[in-house]
Amino acid sequence: MSFALHKQLAQTLPDIPRWVETRSMLLSGRAQLFGLNEDDDRSYVVRSTESGLASVVGVPEKSVIKDALGLDKEIEAVLASVESLDHVSEALPDWTACPASLHLPGQDAVSLANTSKIVRLLSKDELEAVRILPHDLRDELTAASRYSPLAGVIVDGTPVSFCYAAAQTETLWDISIDTLQEYRNQGYGAAAVTFLIDHMKKLGKKPVWGAEDSNIPSLRLAARLGFVIVDKLLVFKRLGV
């Protein structure tokens, strides 16, 4: 299907937190569509061609949802609205629904522009030179750097915490933070994310903080930085994974 159609579908969805990942996939064109009916553009499945993410829009046929995910287990997470819980659960009996909270900055959102930590944007070449990165994190950050600014907190000359936009729309971006294990719980993640918030603000984009309700550390950090819950979403994951 054409890129023009993807963009057209993106415009039928409001630019709000619950659609940030879905609209980002559509606007980038790096996605596949399943179950789209020319007489109804409100129910279909979007599947990323570059990550293990899919999104259910509306109430497509249950067979469409199953076919979109396939059997190769490349899809690791499926996003769906809270309102579609029963429908998607019936289509995916081998998956479990995990509620997630979506946040936007509140009136008391914190800015750490004056943080004492060294934080700056990283280049792709600089990222490749970091030898202490685990394989999977290196791949994740390298892929992200193709489409997003990448903020890094520098300790003893080495980046140890990172923040990038996992998804972007016209006015929003989805926060993704990674910190090396031995440097966690020391404020580095907060420094990375607030630096990138300030950077993206200059581009006219507000951050969306999404976290599964079971991810207590992420929810606490969001609250500490002044984010407030504005919506809920479901993240379906395969049972036993």
N, C-alpha and C positions, 0 to 999 in steps of 0.2 A: 504494500500500500504506500501511497505517496507521502512525502514529508508534508505537503500542503494539507493533506487530510489529518495528519497528526496534529498540526498546529490548529486546524479548525476545531478538532475535538477539544484541545486544551482550552480554547476560548469558551466552550460551553460549560466549563467548570470554574467556579469562583476561585479567585486567587487568595485562598485562606489556608491556614495551617493543615487542615485535614487532607488537602489535595496537593501539598507541596511536592511530594515524591512523584505522584501520578502525573501532575502537570509538567514536572521537570523531565520525566521520561518522554512525554509527548512533544514538548518543545524542543528537545534535543534531537528527536528523530531516531534515537538509539533504543527503539522498542518495537515489539510486535503486537498486533491487535488480534483478538480472537472473539468471534461471536458478534461482530458489529453488523447490525441490520440497517440497510439503507433507509428503512422506514422508521427506525428508532435508534437514535444516537445516544441514548441514556443508559444502555446496559451492555457492557462488554468487559473484557479482561485485557489489561496492559501487562506485557512481560518485557522486562529489560533484556537487551541483547548483550549487556556487559557485566551484569551483576546477578546475584541470586534473588532478585526482587520481582514480585508481581503485585498487581493491584486489581481488585474487583470493583468495577464501577456499576452502580445500580444493582439489578437482579438478573444477570444473564442466566441462560439455561444451565442447570447443574452439570450437564454433559460438557458444556463449553468450558466451565471452570476446570473440570478434570482434564480435558484435552489440552488446555493452555499450560498446565503444569507438567504434563508428560510423566514419564516413568524414570527419567534419567537422574532425578534428584538434584538437578542443577539449581532449581528454585529452592531457596532456603527459608523465605518468608513471604507471606501473602497478606497484603493490607486489605482491610474491609471496614466498612462503616459499622458502628455498633448496631444500627437498625437492621443490618443484614445478617446478624449473628446466626439465626436459625437456618436461613437459606444456605449460607456458605458452610455451616457445620454439617448439614446434610449432604452437601456435595463433596466434602472432604472429611469423611469419618475417621481417617487415619491421621488427622491433624488436630491440634489443640489451639483454642483461641486464647491469646494472652492480651488482656486489656493494657492500653498504653495511654499516657497523658501527654497532651500537646500544650506547650507553653509559649507565651510571648513575653517580652520584657514588660514589667509593670512600671508604675511611676517611680518606684524606689530601686530600679535596676542599677546595679553597680558598674562603674567604669574603672578599670585598673590601668588607664592610660599612663598613670604615674607609678606603676609598679616598679619595684627595685630590681625585678628579674629581667634578664636580657631576653627580649622577645622580638622577632622580626620575621619577615617573609623569607621563605627558603626557595632557592632555585632547584630545578630538577637535578642539575649536576651536583649541587651541594648535598642533596638528599642521597644520591647514589654513592657518595663518598662516606656516608655514615656506616661504619662496619658493624656496629653493635645492634643493628636492627634485625629482629627475627624475620625469616623469609616471608611469611604471610603478611606481616605489617609492611615490609618494604614494597611488596606487590600492591597492597592496598593504597599506600601513599603515592607510589609512582603513578598508578592509574588516576588517582584523585588530582594530582598535579597537572594533568592534561586539561582539566576543565575548571579548576578552582584555585584561588590563591591558597597557599599553604603556610600557616603560621607555625613557628617553632620556638620553643623555649631553650635557650642555650645554657648549658652547665659545663664549665671547664672546657669550653670550645666545641662541645658536641650537642646537637639537638636531642632532647630527651622527652619532650612532650609536643604534641602536634594538634592542630585544629584545621579543618577544612570544611567546605560546603559540600555535603553529600548530595544535595539537590538544590537547584535554583529555579526560581520563576522570575517574573518581571519585578516583583517587590519583596520576595521572601527568599531565605536560604535556610537549609536544614543543617544544624550543627552536628559535626562528628568530631569526637576527641579521642586521641590515643596517647597514653603515657607509658613509657617503659616501666616494667614491673617494679624495679628497685627505686623508682623515683615517684611512685604514687603516694598520695596523702601528704604531699608537701606543698600544695598550692600551685604546682606547675600547670595542671589542667586548667585551672581558673585563669591563670595568666595568659595561656594560649588562646582560650576562647574569648576573653574580653578584648584581647588585642585584635582578633579577627572581627569581632563585633564592631569595633571602632572603624576598622578598615572598610568593612562592607557598608557601614552606615554612610560613608562618603560616596558610595555607589548607589545610594538610595534604596538599600535592601535591609529589611528587618530579620533578625534571627528567629527561627522556630526551634524550640528545644523539645524533642520527642524522647520519651523514656517509658519502657514497660513498667507497669506499676510494681513489679517485683524487683526492679533495679533501684533499691533504696538509696545507694550512694549518689546516683545520678539525680534522683529527685531532690535529695538534700542539697546538692550543689546548685541545682536550678533555683531552689528557694533562696539559698544564701546569696545568689547573685541578683535576686530581685525579680525572677521570672514568676509568672502566675499562670495557672492552668486555665485554658480557654476552650478546650475541646477534648474529646476522647476518640480513640481509634482502636481497632482490633488488629493484632499481629498473629496470624496463623502460622504455626510451626509444626513440622512433622513430629509425631509421637516418637519418643525414644531418641530424639536428636538433641 
